[in-house]
Structures are given as C-alpha cells and as structure tokens.
Amino acid sequence: MSLNTLLLFGMEFINDTDHKKLLVQLSSFDSEKMQGLPLLITPNVDQIVKFHRKENLALFEACKKAAFILPDGQPIVWTSKLKHQHQSLQARLTGSDLFPALWNQVKKQRQKVFMILPNEDLGLRFKAEYDLVNYYVPPFFNLEDQSSYKVIKQHCEDILKANQFDHVFIGLGFPKQEHLSLHLIEAIESGPKPLFSLLGASFEFYFGVKNRAPLWIQKMGLEFLHRMFSEPGRMVKRYLWDDLAFFPLLWKEIRK
C-alpha cells in the first residue's frame, strides 16, 4: 500500500485524509526495503522557517530524505490549496494525532522501543505503561557544546548497539532531535534500523502534561493561538515575530 505525496517547500509531504495507510506501513516497517532514511518527521510552519535558514540548510537537505514527512501545520495545507487547487493536500496530519494510534499499535505488536525524552517523569510514565520501553533523558545540552553533545551521542549509540529496537521516539525539539537522529541512523552501520520518529511535544500531550487546543480550534487551523496563550514566554516571539518569515517562503512557493 503506497502513500501519496505532494511536493511543497522542497519536501514530499504525505497526502491523505488520515493516518490509516501510514499506520499500516509502520506496522511492518523494514528499513532495508524502504526508500529514504528510516525517519519520520512532522514539519510545521515554525520548522519550515527554521529549515530554510542559512545555518540549517545542510540539516534540511538531510531531513528531506526522510521516508515519512507529515504536514503538521494547517498553513502548509492552505499553501497547497493556493498552489495546486484540486490536487492539494487533503488534510493536516499531526504528529500529536499519530502518536497515540502508533503507540497502541506498537504495544499490540510487542515491539521494542527506545525513547529519548526531555524529562524523567515522561520516561517513568511510559515505562509503567509498557514493559518493552527503554528510555534516556539527556542532560540539558547545547549543540555548539561539542564535548557535552559527544557524551550524549555516545550514550545513545551504546544503547542502540546493545539492543535491537523497532522504534526510536525522540522528543527534544528542533533542531536537537533532528541532528541526534541523523547521527544515530548513520551510527548503525549494518543490519535493519529502527524507525526514528521525531514527535516533539506529542509525548507530553499524550499524558496531558501539556494540553492541546480544543478540537474546534485545531480544525480551524488556529492551534498556534492556544499554544501562544498557554506558553507566552516561549511562543509569542516564535509566532508573532520569527515565523513571519513564512510569508516570503509562501509567496516563493506559490510562484514556482
């Protein structure tokens, strides 16, 4: 069962009405038979803006090779309608909606999981819910601090080499999770590789540590407003200043 895709902003986004076909593919994922990297990413507007910054262009080129790319932002869907009209993206496919369904599937199939998480509380909750979870909470690090980052990479490598995992879930935020996943994919030199899924705050939404916007706000594509009021310290600058750079990218994409 192949997945339809649509090229936007240089990435092949999965084009479907829901996650059902994707979940079927993920249920029998085999990195040695798949095209692209064993990587699942969920770009939203903020990540598209950051991917196109000069300092992240190499990272962007690598992440474009991900086997699965979900359109996580409603403006991405709107852009596709402006550009492609009748052949536009059918729906926004969020990582936060995918994770609960994928997690249930993983547990039913008794697949082995490695999770790289932002805090110990999440790790303990997942471990209590499912016995085949191995998790790691790295100390706070800066990608520019090569010494600290090297220790974290090596610790993750050691865990991966000592176990045969089916899935690696990472929730460290952009661009840490992207850099770390690409390094670990390359570090696995032989044999099948697990699927690396970069799902940001999805794990916190799953346990209600953070609250998602009401469904009607999500359907209107205004979830960013809810997050902005929930976390003003982090989100106001992101949405009202940094992400204004999306509009030139939008105009450039429509004119292609």
C-alpha positions as CSV (number, residue, x, y, z in Angstrom):
1,M,0.0,0.0,0.0
2,S,1.9,3.1,-1.3
3,L,1.4,6.5,0.2
4,N,0.6,9.5,-2.0
5,T,2.8,12.5,-1.5
6,L,2.8,16.2,-2.6
7,L,5.9,18.3,-3.1
8,L,5.9,21.6,-1.1
9,F,8.7,23.7,0.3
10,G,11.2,21.1,-1.0
11,M,9.6,18.2,0.9
12,E,7.5,15.3,-0.1
13,F,4.5,15.5,2.3
14,I,2.2,12.5,2.8
15,N,-1.1,13.4,1.2
16,D,-4.1,11.6,2.7
17,T,-7.2,12.2,4.8
18,D,-5.9,10.4,7.9
19,H,-3.1,8.3,9.3
20,K,-4.6,4.8,8.5
21,K,-2.4,3.9,5.5
22,L,0.7,5.3,7.2
23,L,0.0,3.1,10.3
24,V,-0.3,0.0,8.0
25,Q,3.1,0.8,6.6
26,L,4.6,1.4,10.0
27,S,3.2,-1.9,11.3
28,S,5.6,-3.8,9.1
29,F,8.4,-1.2,8.7
30,D,11.6,-2.6,7.2
31,S,14.4,-0.1,6.8
32,E,16.2,-2.3,4.3
33,K,13.2,-2.3,2.0
34,M,12.2,1.3,2.3
35,Q,13.3,4.3,0.2
36,G,14.8,7.2,2.1
37,L,16.0,7.4,5.7
38,P,14.3,5.4,8.4
39,L,13.0,8.7,9.7
40,L,9.5,10.2,10.4
41,I,9.3,14.0,10.7
42,T,6.3,16.3,11.2
43,P,7.2,19.8,10.0
44,N,5.0,22.7,11.0
45,V,5.3,26.4,9.9
46,D,8.0,27.1,12.5
47,Q,10.1,24.2,11.4
48,I,9.8,25.1,7.7
49,V,11.0,28.6,8.5
50,K,14.0,27.3,10.5
51,F,14.8,24.7,7.9
52,H,15.2,27.5,5.3
53,R,17.6,29.5,7.5
54,K,21.2,29.5,6.2
55,E,22.6,27.7,9.2
56,N,20.1,24.8,8.8
57,L,20.3,24.2,5.1
58,A,22.5,21.2,5.4
59,L,20.2,19.8,8.0
60,F,17.2,20.5,5.7
61,E,18.9,18.6,2.8
62,A,19.4,15.6,5.1
63,C,15.8,15.6,6.5
64,K,14.3,15.9,3.1
65,K,15.4,12.2,2.6
66,A,13.1,11.1,5.5
67,A,10.8,8.2,4.4
68,F,7.8,9.8,6.1
69,I,7.0,13.5,6.2
70,L,3.7,14.7,7.7
71,P,2.2,18.1,7.1
72,D,1.7,19.1,10.7
73,G,0.7,22.8,10.1
74,Q,-2.6,24.0,8.7
75,P,-0.9,26.8,6.8
76,I,1.0,24.1,4.8
77,V,-2.4,22.7,3.8
78,W,-3.6,26.2,2.8
79,T,-0.4,26.7,0.8
80,S,-1.1,23.5,-1.2
81,K,-4.6,24.7,-2.0
82,L,-3.3,28.0,-3.3
83,K,-0.7,26.3,-5.4
84,H,-2.3,23.1,-6.5
85,Q,-6.0,23.7,-6.1
86,H,-7.7,20.3,-6.9
87,Q,-4.5,18.3,-6.2
88,S,-3.8,19.9,-2.8
89,L,-3.1,18.2,0.5
90,Q,-6.2,16.5,1.7
91,A,-5.7,17.1,5.4
92,R,-3.3,18.2,8.2
93,L,-1.7,15.1,9.6
94,T,-0.2,15.9,13.0
95,G,2.4,14.0,15.0
96,S,0.3,14.5,18.1
97,D,-2.7,12.7,16.5
98,L,-0.4,10.0,15.0
99,F,1.4,9.1,18.2
100,P,-1.5,7.6,20.3
101,A,-2.5,5.4,17.4
102,L,1.1,4.3,16.7
103,W,1.8,3.7,20.3
104,N,-1.2,1.4,20.7
105,Q,-0.1,-0.4,17.6
106,V,3.5,-0.8,19.0
107,K,2.1,-2.2,22.2
108,K,-0.2,-4.7,20.5
109,Q,2.7,-6.0,18.3
110,R,5.0,-6.1,21.3
111,Q,7.7,-4.1,19.6
112,K,10.8,-2.9,21.4
113,V,11.1,0.9,21.9
114,F,13.8,3.3,22.8
115,M,12.6,6.8,23.8
116,I,14.8,9.9,24.2
117,L,12.8,12.3,26.3
118,P,13.0,15.8,27.8
119,N,12.3,14.7,31.4
120,E,12.4,11.7,33.8
121,D,8.6,11.9,34.6
122,L,7.7,11.1,31.0
123,G,10.1,8.2,31.0
124,L,8.7,6.7,34.2
125,R,5.2,7.0,32.8
126,F,6.0,5.2,29.6
127,K,7.9,2.5,31.4
128,A,5.0,1.9,33.7
129,E,2.6,1.7,30.8
130,Y,4.7,-0.7,28.6
131,D,7.4,-3.0,29.7
132,L,9.4,-3.1,26.4
133,V,10.4,0.6,26.8
134,N,14.0,1.7,27.3
135,Y,14.3,5.4,27.8
136,Y,17.0,8.0,28.2
137,V,16.8,11.6,29.5
138,P,19.9,13.5,28.3
139,P,21.1,16.4,30.5
140,F,20.4,19.8,29.0
141,F,22.8,20.4,26.2
142,N,23.7,22.9,23.5
143,L,24.6,21.6,20.1
144,E,27.5,24.0,20.0
145,D,29.0,22.4,23.1
146,Q,30.6,19.5,21.3
147,S,32.0,17.9,24.4
148,S,28.6,17.5,26.1
149,Y,26.9,16.6,22.9
150,K,29.5,13.9,22.2
151,V,28.8,12.2,25.5
152,I,25.1,12.2,24.8
153,K,25.6,10.7,21.3
154,Q,27.9,8.0,22.6
155,H,25.4,7.0,25.3
156,C,22.6,6.7,22.8
157,E,24.8,4.7,20.4
158,D,25.7,2.3,23.2
159,I,22.1,1.7,24.0
160,L,21.2,1.1,20.3
161,K,24.1,-1.2,19.7
162,A,23.2,-3.3,22.8
163,N,19.6,-3.8,21.7
164,Q,17.5,-4.4,18.6
165,F,14.8,-1.8,18.7
166,D,11.9,-1.5,16.4
167,H,11.2,2.2,17.1
168,V,13.1,5.2,18.5
169,F,10.9,8.1,19.6
170,I,12.6,11.4,20.2
171,G,11.0,14.5,21.8
172,L,13.8,17.1,22.2
173,G,12.5,19.8,20.0
174,F,14.1,21.3,16.8
175,P,16.9,21.1,15.8
176,K,18.3,18.8,18.6
177,Q,16.1,15.8,17.7
178,E,16.9,16.2,14.0
179,H,20.7,16.3,14.5
180,L,20.7,13.5,17.0
181,S,18.5,11.2,14.9
182,L,20.6,11.7,11.8
183,H,23.8,10.9,13.7
184,L,22.3,7.7,15.3
185,I,20.9,6.5,11.9
186,E,24.4,6.8,10.5
187,A,26.0,5.2,13.5
188,I,24.0,1.9,13.0
189,E,26.4,0.5,10.3
190,S,24.8,-2.8,9.5
191,G,21.5,-4.7,9.7
192,P,18.0,-3.4,9.9
193,K,17.5,0.0,11.5
194,P,14.6,1.1,13.8
195,L,12.3,3.9,12.6
196,F,13.2,7.2,14.2
197,S,10.1,9.3,14.9
198,L,10.6,12.9,15.8
199,L,7.4,14.0,17.6
200,G,8.3,17.0,19.7
201,A,5.6,17.7,22.4
202,S,3.4,14.7,21.4
203,F,4.5,12.7,24.4
204,E,3.5,15.5,26.8
205,F,0.2,15.8,25.1
206,Y,-0.3,12.1,25.4
207,F,-0.2,12.2,29.2
208,G,-1.9,15.6,29.5
209,V,1.3,17.2,30.8
210,K,0.6,19.8,28.2
211,N,-2.9,20.5,26.9
212,R,-3.7,20.6,23.2
213,A,-6.2,23.1,21.8
214,P,-9.9,22.2,21.7
215,L,-10.8,20.2,18.6
216,W,-12.7,23.1,17.0
217,I,-9.7,25.3,17.3
218,Q,-7.5,22.6,15.7
219,K,-9.9,22.2,12.8
220,M,-9.8,26.0,12.2
221,G,-6.0,25.9,12.0
222,L,-5.7,28.2,15.0
223,E,-3.9,25.8,17.4
224,F,-0.9,28.2,17.5
225,L,-3.1,30.7,19.3
226,H,-3.9,28.2,22.0
227,R,-0.2,27.4,22.4
228,M,0.7,31.1,22.4
229,F,-1.6,31.8,25.3
230,S,-0.6,28.6,27.1
231,E,3.1,29.3,26.9
232,P,3.5,33.0,26.2
233,G,7.2,33.1,27.3
234,R,8.2,30.7,24.5
235,M,5.6,31.1,21.9
236,V,4.7,34.8,21.5
237,K,8.1,35.7,19.9
238,R,8.0,32.5,17.8
239,Y,4.6,33.0,16.3
240,L,4.4,36.9,16.1
241,W,8.0,37.6,15.0
242,D,10.2,34.6,14.0
243,D,7.5,32.9,11.9
244,L,6.7,36.0,9.8
245,A,9.5,34.7,7.6
246,F,7.0,32.0,6.4
247,F,5.2,34.6,4.2
248,P,8.1,35.2,1.8
249,L,8.5,31.4,1.6
250,L,4.8,31.0,0.9
251,W,5.0,33.6,-1.9
252,K,8.0,32.0,-3.4
253,E,6.4,28.5,-3.3
254,I,3.2,29.7,-5.0
255,R,5.1,31.4,-7.8
256,K,7.1,28.2,-8.6
